[in-house]
Amino acid sequence: MKGITFADPAFLWLLVLVPAIITYYIIRQQKTIASVRMPDANAFSNSGKSFRNWLRHVLFAFNAAAITLLVIVAARPQKTDRFQDVTTEGIDIILTLDISGSMLARDFKPDRLEASKNVATEFISGRPYDRIGLVVFSGESFTQCPLTTDHAVLINLMRELKSGMIEDGTAIGNGLATAVNRIKDSEAKSKVIILLTDGVNNRGEIAPATAADIAKTFGIRVYTIGVGSMGTAPYPVQTPFGVQYQNMPVEIDEAILRDISQKTGGRYFRATDNNKLVQVYAEIDKMEKSKIDVRQFTRREEKFMIPAAIAFALLALEILLRLTIYKNIT
């Protein structure tokens, strides 16, 4: 039974005696059957055992059932209900993701954008008590999902991201400013932005340094991640024959990204492949731990009264039957 435990489960070992008692009863019944030799048994062919004779076994069944129930009573069955009181001091996090055309480069598998989405999704799944939002940027920036604890919705919106949703380019300052605007009024004990890009700021009205100063003013910590292999990488290029991949130099404005993280008390990371990107998010996850207090309460309710009542009722009925209907049956 669900939720039923036993205070003294050692008594349940006595249940092994029940099959032994049943076996002994069957053997004893076989030995007590009388054998009478008759010259012709046809005269008794129509005479069978009476219904009352067959029912004599009911007395033993009552005894066996009562013994089983009394053993269960001795083990003290209890219904156990457990409750958890979870107190959290969560962290508010805005993921700020570059979705420019260069994020389709194939130095990550299957490409930078899909790899970044997959790792970010795992990061979100591992932080159930935090509010997390999503900002995307390219030549412009916008909020894909505001801060929320509904991580299923957030993950679905993450999966829908594609390069080309907005004008191409790399507006790092705009992306950071939009993220700051989304998190600045948060009352969480810690406000964090994780900004991921693979390029150099070349668009937008707000300079990255200015956005970093605004983040610092509101006490927002910014972790920056540069994604891209060292040297060259296969970038998608539109040609008369369709999109083709050509090896081109990887250019990431690491100086700007370092400046943003240093100003705001965060850190800069460089991810050169899928595994490094996973390690980066794992390190950020360790540095930004939510405080979670879990208090567990247990309530136990004794449940031996019902089997005890049934056992005594069976014993009383067995005694009553022996003194009445089965008085003359052995």
N, C-alpha and C positions, 0 to 999 in steps of 0.2 A: 504494500500500500504506500502511496506517495506521502512523504512526510512523516512516516511512522518509524520510530527508532525504539530500542530496548535499553532500559536503564541497567538491567542485569542480564545481558545476552548469554552468559555462561549456562544459565538454566535451560536454554534451548537444546543443549546437548542431550537432555533427558528425552527428547522426542525420538531418539534412536531406539528407545525401549518399546515404543508403540508397535512397530513392525514385529518385534520379537514376541510381544503379547498376542498379537493377531495370529502369528505362526503357531504358537503354543496352543491357542484355542482351536485352530483347525485340526491339528494333530490329535488333540484330546477328543474332539468330536468323532473323528474317524475310529478311534479305539473303543468308543462307547457304543458303536452300532452293533446290535445283537444279531447273531447269525443262527437261524432255526432251520433245521432240515425237515422238509415235508415231502411225502411221497408224491404229491401232485400240488403244485402251487397255482394251478389255473383258477382255483376257487377264490384266490386273493388278487386276481389280475385287475379287478376293478376297484380295489381298495388302495387308495394312496394316502400319503401323509396329509393330515388336516392342515388347513390354513393356519390354525393356531400353533401347530407344531413347527411350521416354517418360521413363524414369527418369534419363536423363542430366541432366535439369533439377534433379535432387536435389542434384547437386554444387554448382550455383550457389546453391540454397536454403541449403545448409549454410554456404557462404561468407557469404551475406547475413546469416544469423542470427548467425554468429560475429562479424562486424563490428559488428552492433548490440550484442551482449553486451559486446564489448571496449570500445566507447564508454561503456557504462554502468559498466564496471569502472573506466575512466579517471576518471569523475565521482565515484567512491568513495561508493557507497551506504552509508548508516549507519542503524541503528535508534536512535532517540532516545527515551529515557525521561526524563520530568521529574517531580520530586517536590517537594512544598511542605511546609515545616515552619512551621506557623502557631502563633505564641505570642500569646495574648490576655490582657489584663487587663480583663475585662468589667465591666460595671456592672450591679448588681441594681436593677431598677425595679418598683415596684408601681403599677399604674394603678388609681386609686380613682374610681369612676364613680357619679354620682347617677342613680338610675333612678326617681325619684319621678314622680308624675302630671304635674307641671308641665313635665317634660322632653319632653312630647308637644306643647308649644307650637309653632306653625307659623311663628315668625319665622326658623327655619332650614329648609332643604329636605332631606328631606321634613318632618322635625321635629328638635328638639334632640337627642333620644336617638339617632336613626339617624345624624344627621350626626356626632355624637361617636363613635359606634361605627366609622363608616367611616374617619374621620381617625385614630383610635387604631389601627385595623387596618393602615393604611399605615405608621404609626410603628413598629409591631411588625415588619412585613416589612422595614423598612430597618435593623434592628439584629439581624443574625443571630448575633452573638457574645455577646449579653447574655441574662441570665436575667430573664424578665419574668413578673410575676404579675398577678392581677386581683381586686380587691375591689369589691363593689357595696354601696350603701347607699340607704336611703330612710328609713322610720321606724326600721328596724333595719339591721344590716350583716352581711355574711358574705363568706367567701372563695369566689369563683367558680373561681379557679385559683391554686394555689400557684406559687412561683417555678419556672420551667421554661425549658429551651432548646428544647423541642418547641413551636415557635411555631404549627405547624399545629393542634395541639390547642387552644392558647390562642385562636387566631382563631375556631375553631369554637365555643368556649364564649362568645366575645364576641358572635358572631352570634345566639346563642340568647337573649341578654338582652332582657327585655321589662319595661315598666312594669307594676306590679301583682304582680310575683313575690313581693314581701314587703309588709308593712304600709306604708301611705303615710305621708309625712312627710319631714322633712329633718334627719337626725341626722348632721351634719358631724363632730362630735366622735367619735361611735362609728365612723364610717367611717374616720377618720384613725387612731384607736386600733387598729382591726383591721389596717390596713395596717402600722402600726408593729410590731405583734406578729408579723406575717408576715416582716418583713425585719430585725428588730433583731439576730438572731443570724448574719446573713450575714457572710462573711469577704471580700466583694468590696472593692475599693479605694474604691468609691463606692456609697453606698446612697441611692436616690432614690425619692420618692413624688410622683406627679402626681395631684393631687386636682381633680376637675372637678365643679362644682355650679352650679345656676341659682337658688338660693334662700337663705333665711335659716334658720339653725339653730333648730329648734323641737321637736326630739324628742331622746331619748337620755339616758343616765345620765352621759356624760362630756362635759364642756365642751370646745369646740374649743381654747381656750387651754391647758387641761390636757393634751390630746393633743399639742399643739405642744411643750409643755415636755418631754414624754416623748420625742418624736422628737429634740429637741435633745440630750437626755441620751445617746442612742444614736448621735449623729453622723449623723442622717438628714436629708438636704436635701429640703424639700417645695416643689414648685412648685404654685401654686394657679391655677385657671382659672375665671373667672366667665363663664357663657354666657347670653346674652340681649341683645336689642336695647335701645336706649335708649328710654325712654318707655313705650309699651304694646306688647303682643303678643297674638295670638289664642291663648287658652288653651282647652283642651277642658273643657266644663262639661256635667255630666249633667242633662238636663231630662226632663220627661214624654214628650217627643218623641224621646228618644235623646240622644246626645252632640252638642253643638253648640259652635262656637267663638265665644268672645266676647273682645273686646279688653279686657285688664286690665293694670294697672300692672306693670312688671317690677321685682321687688325682689330684689336680690342683696346679701348682707351683705359688701360689699367691705372694710369695716374689719376684720372677723374674718379674711378671706382674706389681706389684706395682713399682718396681725399674725402669722399662721401662717408665711408665707413669710419674713418678716423675722427671726423668731426662729430659724429653722432654716437660714438662709443661702440660701434659694431666691428666687423672684420671683413676683409676682402678675401675671396677664395677664387682660385683658378681651376676650372674643371676641363681637362683635356680629353676625356672620354667618358663613356657611360659609368664605369666603375668609380671614377673620381667624382662624378656628379652625385652618385649615391652617397659617397663618403662625406661630401660637403654637407648635404642635408642631414646626415646622421650626426655630424659634429654640431651643427646649429641646433638640432633637436636636443642634444645633451646640454648645451649651454643655456637653453631657454626652457627650463623645466617648470611646469605648473605645480603649485602646492596643492596636494590632495590629501585630506584627512578623511579616513573611513572608519566609522564606529559601527560595530556589528552588535545587534541585540538578538537574543535567543529567548523564545517563550516556549515552555513545554507544558503540555496538558496530558494528564494521566488518562489512559484509554483502557485500563484493565477491567473496569466495571462491567462492560458489556459481555466479554468472554466469561467473566466470573459468574455473572447472572445466568448465562446460558448453561454453563457447566453444572451449577447447583440445580437448575431446573431439570436437566437431564438426569442427574442423580436422584432427585425427588421423584421423577416420573418412573425411573427404573425401579425404585423401592415400591412405589404404588402398584406397578404392574406385577411385581413378584408377590405382593400380598393379595392380589385380586385375580386377574385373568390367568397368570402363570403360576399360581400357587401350587398346583399339582403337576406341573411340568418340570422335568429335570433335564 
